[in-house]
Amino acid sequence: MSNELEDWMTQQARALNLTPLSVEEAEPDTLRAYCREVLNELAARGRLPAAQMPGCYAAPRQPEN
C-alpha cells in the first residue's frame, strides 16, 4: 500500500473518529461511510471494479449534402 493511500485512509478514519479501540462501539452508519469511501478510492485507483459510468450513445451528425 502506498504511503499516499495510507495517509488518506488515516485522514478518513480520523474525520469519522474511528480507531481500533472505538470500532466496536461505532455507529453502523459511520462504519458504512468509511467502507464506502475506502472502496470508492480503491476503485478510483483501479484496484477494484468501479460502477459503470454512463456513456454517450448519441449518433454522429450526418454531413449535409
C-alpha positions, -999 to +999 in steps of 0.1 A: +000+000+000+013+034-009+020+060+018-004+083+000-032+058+003-023+051+040-023+088+047-057+092+030-072+063+049-059+076+082-074+110+074-108+095+067-107+074+099-098+104+120-125+125+103-150+099+114-134+094+148-126+058+142-098+039+159-092+002+165-103+009+201-136+025+190-147+003+162-168-020+183-189+009+196-190+029+163-224+035+147-231+013+117-236+044+095-201+056+104-185+023+096-205+021+063-194+056+054-157+047+060-160+015+040-178+033+011-150+060+010-122+034+011-139+012-016-146+041-038-109+052-035-097+017-043-120+016-074-107+050-085-072+037-083-081+007-104-077-018-076-114-028-075-141-028-102-160+005-104-196+013-112-201+017-149-202+053-159-229+062-184-215+066-219-226+088-248-249+069-271-257+098-294-253+091-331-229+114-350-244+141-371-249+133-408-229+156-430-251+179-451-250+175-488 
